[in-house]
Every structure is written in C-alpha cells, then in structure tokens.
C-alpha cells in the first residue's frame, strides 16, 4: 500500500509539469535552428573524444593492475 501511495504522489507532482511542458514550446528563428544543427557534429566529436579519453584511462588502469 505504501508503494501505491508513493506512486500516486509522484504522479500528482509530475502531471502539472507534463501539461505545461507542451504549452511552453516555441518556434525558434531559422538561423538559430541552422546554428544548432551545424553544432551537432562538433558536439558529437567532442563527446566522442571525452568518452575515448575516459575509456582509455580506465583500460590503462586495468592493464597496469594486471601486470
């Protein structure tokens, strides 16, 4: 019963947020949309670089621990 009450409370808090999220959508100017689209490739490259560095550090630690 406690779990049901907790879920009901969570749903009560989340429902107004969902209702207002749809009405908060606004159209952006086309130059902003174009700039965001162009930046996706740069952001993806930076994210891939960060992930590669983190994985490389983790693998290096595993290798040094084994030997």
C-alpha positions as CSV (number, residue, x, y, z in Angstrom):
1,X,0.0,0.0,0.0
2,X,2.9,2.3,0.8
3,X,4.3,1.8,-2.7
4,X,1.0,2.6,-4.3
5,X,0.7,5.8,-2.3
6,X,4.3,6.8,-3.3
7,X,3.5,6.2,-7.0
8,X,0.3,8.2,-6.7
9,X,2.2,11.1,-5.0
10,X,4.8,11.0,-7.8
11,X,2.1,11.1,-10.4
12,X,0.4,14.0,-8.7
13,X,3.7,16.0,-8.8
14,X,4.6,15.1,-12.4
15,X,1.2,15.7,-14.1
16,X,1.2,19.5,-14.0
17,X,4.8,19.5,-15.4
18,X,3.7,17.4,-18.3
19,X,0.7,19.6,-19.0
20,X,2.8,22.8,-19.0
21,X,5.7,21.4,-21.0
22,X,3.6,21.1,-24.1
23,X,2.4,24.7,-24.0
24,X,5.9,26.0,-23.4
25,X,7.1,25.0,-26.9
26,X,8.1,28.0,-29.0
27,X,9.3,28.3,-32.6
28,X,12.9,29.4,-33.0
29,X,14.2,31.6,-35.8
30,X,15.6,29.7,-38.7
31,X,19.2,31.0,-38.2
32,X,19.2,29.6,-34.6
33,X,17.9,26.3,-35.8
34,X,20.6,26.2,-38.5
35,X,23.3,27.0,-36.0
36,X,22.1,24.3,-33.6
37,X,22.0,21.8,-36.4
38,X,25.5,22.7,-37.5
39,X,26.9,22.5,-34.0
40,X,25.6,18.9,-33.6
41,X,28.7,17.5,-35.4
42,X,31.1,19.5,-33.2
43,X,29.3,18.4,-30.0
44,X,29.3,14.7,-31.2
45,X,33.1,14.9,-31.9
46,X,33.8,16.5,-28.5
47,X,31.7,13.9,-26.7
48,X,33.4,11.0,-28.6
49,X,36.8,12.5,-27.6
50,X,35.8,12.7,-23.9
51,X,34.4,9.1,-23.9
52,X,37.6,7.8,-25.7
53,X,39.8,9.5,-23.1
54,X,37.8,8.2,-20.1
55,X,37.7,4.6,-21.5
56,X,41.4,4.9,-22.4
57,X,42.3,5.9,-18.8
58,X,40.2,3.0,-17.4
59,X,41.8,0.5,-19.7
60,X,45.2,1.8,-18.8
61,X,44.5,1.3,-15.1
62,X,43.2,-2.2,-15.7
63,X,46.3,-3.1,-17.7
64,X,48.7,-1.7,-15.1
65,X,46.9,-3.5,-12.4
66,X,47.3,-6.9,-14.2
67,X,51.0,-6.5,-14.9
